[in-house]
């Protein structure tokens, strides 16, 4: 059986493209030759199965009053059980947690990640091995977000909170016995300031391919 990697995330795992000119198909989603999940699959080869589980707007544990079941915690058990057996769970969340309406600072977002990871560790989806989880901290939000139309509902304080996340996430990973990767070097676009470019997807896939070789 192939080594199974489940990628749990938000729009940057789903592959949302904020700049159609940056996407080969000119649409709102990067295609299978561009998304980091698909690039990771190609880099790892046929002995691995990489599964996408990305939802635009998804948070760690914070319910969104404007939309239903946007927090990963609510659906985590069913997701993990539907995709078992899982050899590695990659979680890249946190950008949406910075929304002003959710009222969480960087420290609280990290506590949310801790709760999410501990829940994942408790689910019987790991076969005959111990839970294996990699926390990926998203790149910090760029200042352009504040001027973008989609940045208006994000609210105030998002940039500052996203910049503080790596420190807290790293501590969380150490606390719960998870692995950690800071994706700060991966390129966010200047259109809305909070989504990966085509280059950013390639950068993240390369980083993860190297990291996965250490973990599996």
C-alpha positions in Angstrom: 0.0 0.0 0.0 1.2 3.5 -0.9 2.4 5.9 1.8 -0.6 8.2 2.3 -0.3 11.9 2.9 -3.4 13.9 3.7 -3.1 17.7 3.2 -5.5 19.6 5.4 -5.8 23.3 4.6 -7.7 26.3 3.3 -7.8 28.1 -0.1 -4.0 27.7 -0.5 -4.4 23.9 -0.3 -7.4 24.0 -2.6 -5.4 26.0 -5.0 -7.2 29.3 -5.3 -5.6 31.7 -7.8 -6.2 35.4 -7.1 -4.5 36.5 -10.3 -5.9 34.7 -13.4 -2.9 35.8 -15.4 -0.7 33.7 -13.1 -2.8 30.5 -13.8 -2.3 28.5 -17.0 -6.0 28.0 -17.4 -6.9 31.6 -16.6 -9.3 30.6 -13.9 -9.7 30.9 -10.2 -7.9 27.6 -9.4 -4.4 26.5 -10.2 -4.5 23.3 -12.3 -2.9 19.9 -11.5 0.4 21.0 -13.0 0.5 24.0 -10.6 -1.0 23.2 -7.2 1.6 22.4 -4.5 -0.3 19.2 -3.6 -0.1 17.8 -7.1 3.6 19.0 -7.4 4.4 17.2 -4.2 2.8 14.0 -5.6 4.9 14.2 -8.7 8.1 14.9 -6.6 7.5 11.9 -4.3 6.6 9.5 -7.0 4.3 6.4 -7.4 5.0 5.0 -3.9 3.1 7.9 -2.3 -0.5 9.1 -2.4 -1.1 12.8 -1.7 -4.7 13.7 -1.0 -6.0 17.3 -1.1 -8.4 18.4 1.6 -8.5 22.2 1.1 -11.5 24.5 1.7 -11.4 28.2 1.1 -12.0 30.1 4.4 -11.2 27.2 6.7 -9.9 27.9 10.2 -8.3 25.7 12.8 -11.1 25.6 15.5 -12.9 28.9 15.3 -16.5 28.8 14.0 -17.2 31.6 11.4 -20.5 33.4 12.1 -20.9 34.0 8.4 -20.5 30.5 7.1 -21.1 27.0 8.3 -18.5 24.3 9.3 -15.5 26.4 8.3 -13.5 25.2 11.3 -11.4 22.0 10.7 -12.2 20.7 14.2 -15.8 20.2 13.5 -15.1 17.9 10.5 -11.8 16.5 11.5 -12.9 13.1 12.7 -14.9 12.3 9.6 -12.2 13.6 7.3 -9.5 11.4 9.0 -11.7 8.3 9.1 -12.8 8.7 5.5 -9.1 8.9 4.3 -7.6 6.3 6.6 -5.0 4.8 6.7 -2.9 8.0 7.0 0.9 8.0 7.2 1.3 11.7 7.4 -1.1 14.6 8.1 0.0 18.0 6.8 -1.9 20.9 8.3 -1.5 24.3 6.8 -4.1 26.6 8.5 -4.0 30.0 10.2 -4.5 32.7 7.6 -8.3 32.8 8.0 -8.0 32.6 11.8 -6.5 36.1 11.8 -9.9 37.5 10.7 -11.0 40.4 12.9 -14.5 39.0 13.4 -13.1 35.8 15.0 -11.4 37.8 17.8 -8.3 35.5 18.1 -4.7 36.8 18.5 -1.7 34.8 17.4 -1.3 33.0 20.7 -5.0 31.9 20.6 -4.6 30.7 17.0 -1.7 28.6 18.1 -3.8 27.1 20.9 -6.4 26.3 18.3 -3.8 24.5 16.3 -2.8 22.6 19.5 -6.4 21.5 20.0 -6.7 20.4 16.4 -3.5 18.4 16.4 -4.4 16.7 19.7 -7.8 15.8 18.2 -6.1 14.3 15.2 -3.7 12.3 17.4 -6.7 10.8 19.2 -8.4 9.5 16.0 -7.9 5.9 15.1 -6.7 6.5 11.5 -3.0 5.8 11.7 -2.8 2.1 11.1 -0.1 0.4 13.1 2.1 3.5 13.6 2.0 6.5 15.9 0.3 9.7 14.7 2.6 11.6 12.3 1.7 15.3 11.9 3.4 18.2 10.2 2.3 21.7 11.1 3.0 24.2 8.2 2.8 27.9 9.1 1.5 29.8 6.1 3.5 32.8 4.7 2.7 36.1 6.4 -0.1 38.2 4.9 1.2 41.0 2.6 0.1 44.6 3.1 -1.8 44.5 -0.2 -4.5 42.6 1.6 -5.7 45.7 3.3 -6.3 47.4 0.0 -7.9 44.4 -1.7 -11.7 44.0 -1.9 -11.5 40.6 -0.4 -9.4 42.0 2.4 -12.2 44.2 3.7 -14.1 41.4 5.4 -10.8 40.1 6.8 -10.7 43.2 9.0 -7.9 44.8 10.9 -4.9 43.3 12.6 -4.5 40.3 10.2 -1.0 41.2 9.0 0.4 41.5 12.5 -1.1 38.3 13.7 0.1 36.3 10.7 3.7 37.6 11.2 3.6 36.4 14.8 2.3 32.9 14.0 5.6 31.1 13.3 6.9 31.6 16.8 3.7 30.3 18.4 3.3 27.4 15.9 6.8 26.2 16.5 6.2 26.1 20.2 2.9 24.3 19.6 4.6 21.7 17.5 7.2 21.0 20.2 4.4 20.8 22.8 2.3 18.3 21.0 5.1 16.2 19.4 4.4 17.3 15.9 6.8 18.4 13.1 7.1 22.0 12.0 7.8 23.9 8.8 7.7 27.6 8.3 6.6 28.5 4.7 7.4 32.2 5.0 9.7 32.0 2.0 6.9 30.9 -0.3 5.6 33.7 -2.5 2.2 35.3 -1.8 0.7 37.4 -4.7 0.5 41.2 -4.6 -3.1 41.2 -5.8 -4.8 40.2 -2.5 -1.7 39.6 -0.4 -2.8 36.2 1.0 -2.7 33.6 -1.7 0.2 31.6 -3.1 1.4 32.4 -6.6 2.3 29.7 -9.1 5.9 30.2 -8.0 4.8 30.0 -4.4 3.1 26.6 -5.0 6.3 25.3 -6.6 8.4 26.6 -3.7 6.1 25.0 -1.1 6.1 21.7 -2.9 9.9 21.6 -3.1 10.2 22.4 0.6 7.7 19.7 1.5 9.2 17.1 -0.7 12.5 17.5 1.2 10.7 17.5 4.5 8.6 14.5 3.8 11.7 12.5 2.9 12.8 13.0 6.5 9.4 11.9 8.0 8.4 8.9 5.9 
